[in-house]
Amino acid sequence: MRFKYIIGLLFSILLIYSCKSGSYRTEYYPTGEKFEYGKVINGKREGKWLSWYENGNKLGEFFFHDGKEEGLSKQWFKNGKVHVLANYKGGKFVDTLKFFFSDGHLNSIEYFTPEGVREGQFTIWHENGNISQVGYYLKGKKNGEWKTYFETGKLKSVSHYKFGEKTGDWITYSSDGKIIGETHH
């Protein structure tokens, strides 16, 4: 009788521990290569998750808490260069979000508050390194002057926003610098 009690107790402890500790899950491509691997607790992703391209090169490294992304997330191109660096808190972007071109040069950068709201300068670059677009966010909405540029670096357009609403004069330029459109909001 005592033996059955001990076995039952051990089984219960094992069952409780396994529910709390979770299990590891591996997903595969249809071709059989590993796609992603990580821990699941109560049906939610937890801790470090890794993903790979079909050729075996690393695709991503993500961290989760209670099913939501948390901390620094990294993604790579097939060539091994960094593609995305993103900071998360509670599943929302915080701090900086950076995208890169496959040659390693910065493609875009934007900033977020600790609450996950876009705030501050937003910049996109052309592959040649010239700025493509620059503007500002205030409390998650476009605010102030926004400019776009041709790959040559020449000004393409100027627009204005006030808390997400179009305002002021919007001007569009040709590649040779001539005004080709004007709108007032």
N, C-alpha and C positions, 0 to 999 in steps of 0.2 A: 504494500500500500504506500509506504513512504517513498519507494522507488518511483512509482507512478506520479506522485506529487512533485518530486524533484524534476522528473522529465517534463511534466506539464509546466512547471515554473520556468525551467530553462527555455522551453519552446515559447512561452509568453514573452520572456525577456528578449529573445531573439526576434520575435515578431515585432515587438515595440521598437527595438533598436533599428531594425531594417526599415520600418516606416519612417522613422525620424532621419536616418542617415541617407535615405534615398537610394536610387540606383543610377547606374551610368547607362547612357543611351548612345548608340552608334547608328548613324544614318549612312546609307550608301547610294551612289549613283546607280542608274539602271545597268551600267556596265560592270558593276561590282566593286569599283574603287570606293574607298572611304570618303564621305562627304563632310560629316561633322561628328563631334564626340563631346559629350559633357554629362554633367550630373543633373538628375531630375528629382525633386522632392515635392511630394504632394501634387504631381502633375505640372510643376513649374521649374523652369531652368534655374540652376543655382551654381554659383562659382564660375570657374574658368571653362569656357567652351572654345573649341578649336574647329576650324573648317579648312578644307583643302580643295584645290582644283583636281580635276580628273587625272592630271599628270603627276599628282603627289605634292606639288608645290603648295606652300601654305597660302590660304585665301584670307583667313581672318582669325582674330583672337578677341574674344568678347568675355566680359564678366557680368554675371547676373546676381541679383539678390531678390528672392521672392518673385521670380519671373520677369523682372524688369532689369534693363541694362544699367550697370553701375560701374563707374570708373572709366579708365582709358580703354577704348576700343580701337583696334587696328585692323586695317584691311590692306592686302597687297595685290599688285598686278601679277599676272602669270610670270613676268620676268623677275619677280622678287622685289621690285621697288615698291615703296609705300604708296598706297592709293588714297586711303582715308585715315585720319586721326580724329577721333571724336571722344569728348568727355561727356559722361552721363551721370545723372543722379536721379534715381527713381524713374528711370526710363525716359527722361527728358535730357536734351542737350544742355550742358552747362559749360561755362568757360569758353573754349574755342572749338571750332569745327574747321578742319583743314582738308582740302582735296588737293591731290597732286596729279601732274601729268605722268605718263609712263616713263619719262626720262628723269623723273625725280624733282622737277621744278614745280613750284607752288602754282596751283590752278585757282584756288579761291580760299578765302578765310573769312569767317564771321564769328561774332562774339555773342555769348548768352549770359544772362544773369544767373545767380544760383537757383532761381525759380524756373529756369528754362525758357526765358523770354529773350528774343533777339534784342541786342542793345549795342549801339556803337557802330563803328565803321564796318562796311561790307565791301570786299574787293574781289574782283575776278580778273585774272590775267589771260592774255593770249598765250599760245604755246611758245611764241618767240620772246616772251618776257615782258612785252608791253601791256599796260593796263587795258582791260576790256571794259570794265564797269566799276564805278565806285559810288558809294552812297552811304547813308546813315539810317540806323533804326533807333527809334525812341519808344520804349515800352512795347516793342514788338511790331511797330508800324513804321513804314517809310516816313522819313522826316528830313526836311531840308533839301539841299541840292543833290541831284543824282546826275552823273555823267557817264556816257558811253563813248568808246573810242574805236577807231578802225585799227586793224593790225599794225598799220604804219605808225600808230601813236597819235594820229590826228583826231581831233574832236569830231564825234559823230552826232551826239545829241546832248542837250541839257534839259532837265526836267526838275520840277519842284513839288514837294509834298509837305503837307502839314498834318501830322498825326494820321497818315495813311490816305489822306484825301489829296487829289490833284489840285495844285494851286499855281498861280503865277504864269509866267511865260514859258512855254516849251518850244525849243528851237531844234531843228534837225538840219544837219550839214551834209553836203556831198563830200566825197573823198578828196576833192580839191579845195575844200574849205568854204564853199559857197552855201549860203542859207537856201535850203530847198523846202522848208516848211516851218510855219510858226503857228502856234495855237495859244490862246490865253484861257486859263481856267479860273 
